């Protein structure tokens, strides 16, 4: 079993990709998995449905924005 304490969900790649690539993957992946703040109702309830498609779980609005995480305005 791979040790994934430091590399979190990038552990699925194993040693073949190198530490630098896995570190960058964790940085982007942890941002996109967080609940973002909705631009319509200002609640932290937005989840990423697919690349560039976001949905607020509070007001049920679906909208398009950046691929991995919402713009910080």
QUIPE-V618250 format. One record per backbone hydrogen bond with DSSP energy under -0.5 kcal/mol. NH is the residue of the N-H (numbers start at 1). CO is the residue of the C=O. E is the energy in kcal/mol with one decimal. If there is no record, write none. Layout:
# QUIPE-V618250
((NH:CO:E) (NH:CO:E))
This chain:
# QUIPE-V618250
((4:2:-0.7) (8:4:-1.3) (10:7:-2.2) (11:8:-1.3) (12:9:-0.6) (13:10:-1.6) (14:11:-0.6) (16:13:-0.6) (17:14:-0.6) (18:15:-0.6) (22:18:-1.6) (23:19:-2.2) (24:20:-1.9) (25:21:-2.1) (26:22:-1.9) (27:23:-1.8) (28:24:-2.0) (29:25:-2.6) (30:26:-2.4) (31:27:-1.0) (32:28:-2.0) (33:29:-1.3) (34:30:-0.6) (34:31:-0.7) (36:34:-0.6) (36:46:-2.1) (38:43:-2.8) (42:38:-1.5) (45:43:-2.2) (46:36:-2.4) (47:55:-2.5) (49:47:-0.5) (49:53:-2.4) (50:53:-1.3) (52:67:-1.0) (53:50:-1.7) (54:52:-0.5) (54:63:-3.0) (55:47:-2.3) (56:61:-2.7) (57:45:-2.7) (60:56:-0.9) (63:54:-2.5) (65:52:-1.7) (73:71:-0.9))
